Structures are given as C-alpha cells and as structure tokens.
Amino acid sequence: MSRILEEPMDPLDEIGTRIRAARVAAKLSLREVGRRADVTASFLSQVERNLVQPSILSLRRICDVLGMSMLDALGPGELRTDGGVVVTRADQRAQMIPPTRDVAVDMLVSTPGRPFELLWVKLAPGMSTAPDLVAHHAKEAMVVISGHARFESESHSTDLGPGDTVYLNADYGHRMVNVGSEELVFIDFVVGDV
C-alpha cells in the first residue's frame, strides 16, 4: 500500500520551524549555534521565524551544528511503499532555491536518519557552490550531468565535463564553479556528518 505524505510541498516555509525545534531539543542558544555555524544570532533568529531563507552554505553549517541533515531541515516529500522502499517523484523532491535563483538543490532521496545525502545541484553560469572553499566532516563524490565545471580544492583545481566524477575525503576544502555558458547540473553524494 502506498501513501503520499500530507505535508505541503513548500518546505522553505518550514525550514526555520524545523531548525528551531532541533536547536531547542539540543538545548543550544541562538548565540551558540550562530557562533558554531558562523552566522549571527540575529540572522539565525530570522531564519527560525521563517522571515529569511538561509543560503545553502549557511543551511549546511547550521544543520552541521544541530546534527541534522539539510533534508531534515527541508522536510519530507516522498512516496513510500511497504517493504522499506522509498520512491521520490521528481515533482515532489524537497528543494531549496535561494531568492537569487542562481543555484538550486534538490534532495534526491528523502530518507530521514540516513547517513548520506544525495543531491541534484544546478548552478547558473559563473556561479559556485560557495564563495570560498568549504570543508565538512563527510566524504563526497560528484558527477557532472551537463555543463562544464571547475572543481577547486585545497591542493588543486581541475575542469570537469559531462560524465566526469570527483571524489574527496572528509574535512577537505572544496567547491564547484560553473565555468560554462550554460547551466551546470551535477549529482552530489555526501556520506558522513553533513
């Protein structure tokens, strides 16, 4: 028997509510989470009240501090079947698109409590996944679906095209940059404490 979760498919309206619940459950102050996530307590308060949307980088940092995945913050939106199988329809993915609309991240697999994230990432020409190199406590593999990217890391950078894959260990600063004239699409598989 199948069922669709009845939560509305506009997860951006509830990110702050979920973040606040996780912060309160962890018994952490706004100031402490802000300090650890490198955001101001005032900004975090606005996020928790759903007044502003965090950037993808800020959301990842806040989630890291709170021990939750970005999917946990975005909320469910999957079709479940009995027997442990989860099917996520393309039009029902949890998705984050900042107001600038220069990057979009879809959560491909909606399985709360799992030790990985599988993301479909789209970057506009000239945009990057972060303004600077970012390291987190997770291993990561990315495969370019379409477009042209430059993978930048602490030790080197390399250009990637459709079908090219890059893997990196945890705690290794990196980012992807769209160096092409068309949208860059890649799959990002993150394993560990994201």
C-alpha distance (Angstrom), angle and dihedral (degrees) to the residues before:
residue distance angle dihedral
M1 . . .
S2 3.80 . .
R3 3.74 131.6 .
I4 3.75 135.6 178.4
L5 3.76 116.0 -135.3
E6 3.76 107.6 -111.6
E7 3.78 98.1 -139.1
P8 3.83 113.3 119.2
M9 3.79 115.1 -97.8
D10 3.79 95.0 -125.5
P11 3.81 98.1 91.7
L12 3.80 93.8 167.8
D13 3.79 88.8 74.1
E14 3.80 90.7 61.1
I15 3.82 104.4 37.5
G16 3.79 92.4 98.8
T17 3.79 93.2 47.8
R18 3.81 91.1 53.4
I19 3.81 92.8 45.1
R20 3.80 91.6 50.4
A21 3.81 91.8 49.2
A22 3.82 90.6 51.1
R23 3.82 92.2 47.0
V24 3.80 93.2 49.1
A25 3.83 91.1 46.2
A26 3.83 89.1 51.8
K27 3.83 89.1 49.4
L28 3.80 92.2 -127.3
S29 3.79 126.4 144.8
L30 3.79 123.9 -125.6
R31 3.79 87.9 -113.6
E32 3.83 93.9 52.7
V33 3.82 94.7 47.6
G34 3.79 90.0 44.9
R35 3.81 92.0 50.8
R36 3.81 93.0 49.2
A37 3.82 93.5 43.7
D38 3.82 93.5 44.4
V39 3.82 93.9 -120.1
T40 3.79 128.9 113.3
A41 3.80 120.9 -98.1
S42 3.81 87.5 -124.5
F43 3.81 92.0 55.7
L44 3.80 91.2 46.7
S45 3.80 89.9 50.7
Q46 3.81 90.0 53.1
V47 3.82 90.1 49.2
E48 3.81 91.1 50.1
R49 3.81 90.3 51.6
N50 3.84 89.8 49.8
L51 3.81 90.6 -119.0
V52 3.81 94.7 124.3
Q53 3.78 134.6 21.1
P54 3.79 117.1 -127.2
S55 3.78 119.8 -128.7
I56 3.77 114.7 -107.2
L57 3.81 89.7 -104.5
S58 3.82 92.4 50.6
L59 3.80 91.4 46.2
R60 3.81 91.1 51.5
R61 3.83 91.4 49.5
I62 3.81 92.9 47.9
C63 3.81 91.1 47.2
D64 3.83 90.5 48.6
V65 3.81 90.4 55.3
L66 3.80 92.2 47.6
G67 3.81 94.8 45.5
M68 3.79 93.0 -119.4
S69 3.78 133.0 120.0
M70 3.77 124.3 -118.6
L71 3.80 85.9 -111.0
D72 3.80 89.6 58.3
A73 3.82 87.8 55.2
L74 3.79 94.3 44.6
G75 3.79 93.9 47.2
P76 3.79 134.6 -138.5
G77 3.75 128.4 -51.6
E78 3.75 107.9 155.9
L79 3.76 140.6 124.7
R80 3.80 109.8 -122.9
T81 3.75 128.2 -162.1
D82 3.78 128.9 -168.1
G83 3.79 117.9 -94.1
G84 3.80 98.1 53.5
V85 3.82 96.3 -72.3
V86 3.80 118.7 135.9
V87 3.80 120.9 -165.5
T88 3.79 117.8 -170.0
R89 3.81 114.1 -164.8
A90 3.80 117.2 -141.5
D91 3.80 92.4 -120.5
Q92 3.82 92.3 48.8
R93 3.79 101.4 51.4
A94 3.76 119.5 126.1
Q95 3.79 102.7 -108.7
M96 3.76 137.5 -173.0
I97 3.78 121.1 -157.9
P98 3.80 116.0 167.7
P99 3.82 118.7 -139.7
T100 3.83 90.7 -100.7
R101 3.84 88.4 61.8
D102 3.82 90.6 -148.5
V103 3.80 94.0 121.4
A104 3.80 133.5 28.5
V105 3.79 128.2 -170.0
D106 3.81 123.3 -165.9
M107 3.79 120.7 -168.3
L108 3.82 101.1 -132.4
V109 3.79 96.5 -169.1
S110 3.78 120.1 41.0
T111 3.78 104.4 -162.6
P112 3.80 112.9 136.3
G113 3.77 115.2 -144.0
R114 3.79 96.2 24.3
P115 3.81 120.6 135.0
F116 3.81 95.3 -125.0
E117 3.79 145.1 52.2
L118 3.79 124.1 -141.8
L119 3.80 109.9 -162.3
W120 3.81 135.1 -175.1
V121 3.81 104.6 -150.9
K122 3.81 127.2 -167.7
L123 3.81 122.0 -172.0
A124 3.81 127.4 -172.1
P125 3.83 117.5 -128.6
G126 3.81 111.9 -72.7
M127 3.81 93.9 14.6
S128 3.81 128.4 118.3
T129 3.79 136.4 -157.3
A130 3.82 89.6 -113.5
P131 3.80 137.1 3.9
D132 3.82 90.1 -119.2
L133 3.80 136.8 15.7
V134 3.81 110.9 -67.1
A135 3.81 127.4 -156.4
H136 3.79 126.0 -167.2
H137 3.79 136.6 171.0
A138 3.79 95.5 -95.2
K139 3.77 141.3 87.6
E140 3.76 114.1 -119.7
A141 3.80 140.3 -164.5
M142 3.79 125.0 -173.0
V143 3.80 129.9 -170.6
V144 3.79 122.0 -166.9
I145 3.80 112.6 -130.0
S146 3.80 98.7 179.6
G147 3.78 138.1 -10.7
H148 3.79 130.2 32.0
A149 3.79 126.1 -72.7
R150 3.74 140.2 -176.6
F151 3.79 112.6 -142.8
E152 3.80 108.2 -151.6
S153 3.79 122.8 -166.8
E154 3.77 141.4 162.3
S155 3.80 92.2 -88.1
H156 3.81 105.8 32.4
S157 3.77 148.6 -24.3
T158 3.77 130.2 -122.3
D159 3.78 136.4 -177.6
L160 3.80 118.3 -116.8
G161 3.80 132.1 -164.0
P162 3.80 135.9 -175.7
G163 3.81 111.4 -41.9
D164 3.82 94.7 14.1
T165 3.80 116.0 129.5
V166 3.79 133.2 -160.1
Y167 3.83 127.9 -167.2
L168 3.79 128.0 -167.5
N169 3.77 137.6 179.7
A170 3.78 125.8 -118.8
D171 3.81 121.3 -76.9
Y172 3.82 93.0 24.4
G173 3.80 115.8 133.5
H174 3.80 113.4 -125.1
R175 3.79 148.1 140.0
M176 3.81 140.4 -176.3
V177 3.80 121.2 -124.8
N178 3.80 125.8 -165.2
V179 3.81 103.0 -129.5
G180 3.81 94.7 169.9
S181 3.79 132.5 87.5
E182 3.82 93.1 -117.9
E183 3.79 134.2 59.3
L184 3.81 114.4 -71.1
V185 3.81 115.4 -135.5
F186 3.79 122.2 -172.2
I187 3.77 139.7 158.6
D188 3.80 115.7 -125.0
F189 3.82 118.5 -160.1
V190 3.81 111.4 -168.1
V191 3.82 120.6 -173.4
G192 3.80 123.6 -171.6
D193 3.77 134.3 18.3
V194 3.76 101.5 -6.5
